[in-house]
Amino acid sequence: MFILEEGYINRWRIVLIWTKTHQLINSLRLIFILAGDWLVEQMYGVGMKHLGILFLLVLLAGDFATAAVAPVPLYRDPVFDGAADVSIVWDKQQQQWRMFYTNRRASLRLDDPKDVAWVHSTKIGVAVSQGGSQWQYQGTANIPTECTGETLWAPEIFTDGNTYHMWLTVVPGIFHRWGEKEAKAFLVHLTSQDLNQWQCADRLSLDSDRVIDASVIKLDDQYRLWFKSEHAGSRIYAVNSPDLVHWSSRPEHPILDLRGEGPKVFRFKGQYWMIVDVWKGLAVLRSDDAENWQQQHTRLLATPGIRPTDTAKGQHADVVVSRGPDGDEKAYIFYFVHQSEEPEAKTSRSWGQRTVIQVAELQYQNGELIAERNSPTDLALYPPTAD
């Protein structure tokens, strides 16, 4: 940034933390920091005739530093084309973002159109990105089999100090209809030091054999986990823990009389927010204390978008709140969309099984959150900073 005072450059600073330029050099990482009074002195030493070159360098650096327009779709799984239920986390060791997601076998063609085996026997896919706008597939997560099962859904990744935690929905088996009595589901807790190797920690006891979709945050000196209980009418409940291992019993009442799944809790604009997939868009709840919730009147992503691959309701979202070098706080919602309304679905019965990941910026207006899915999203995820 240049500040001009009384005809001369008083002080300048350019901070380019990182970005990726896929159009020029694939997988290029840039860290370019020019700062301080020492550089001002050097600039006077080389003479004003070199200012043109200096400004050119600044312009080039500015191109790298600006947010990139997110593609539509943001991401497609290259194996089964069924990416869903994302959880995005900053990888401290590799200095990049990682996306973990349910890797649905969406390209599987089954004779029975009601057969949901393609949503079972699923692994957890992994993709990486420098700034959030371009993602590269990295295979599947190394999940231990001894504490999980054949079907893995909806990873929730949470960073606590130098340890990464994952809560994973496990369905032990492959089932062909929704709601089969034998189809149990539970949450398992895993830990990792590098997001690559995961170790079994514990299986959560939540007074039910059909619980899915965890969301975890830290509140002062304790942690809170929200989840969906299918035996309780698909309501969302919350439990507390002092150490991420020992959890309180499931309370008698849900957080709100609201049916839904895939809760995601985050803090933004000085308040706590919860996004819940209610199968007709995403309900938005707001709270001052993460305990007493009030639902806003409008839902997010309920109306299908107009851009190709974004033509159905948005589902099961993650939210990343990112603060840039200037301190400006932005929130981005990452959601999945079925491809049932795309032209290919008219000739392929199974095409509607496919799902892609999309992104939109969450805007705070008049005490509520909105998401303009039809507008281009300028996306730049910065590394998180300690509060």
Summary of the structure (lengths in Angstrom):
residues: 387
radius of gyration: 22.8
end to end distance: 24.9
largest distance: 79.3
contacts: 1192
relative contact order: 0.12
helix: 11%
strand: 43%
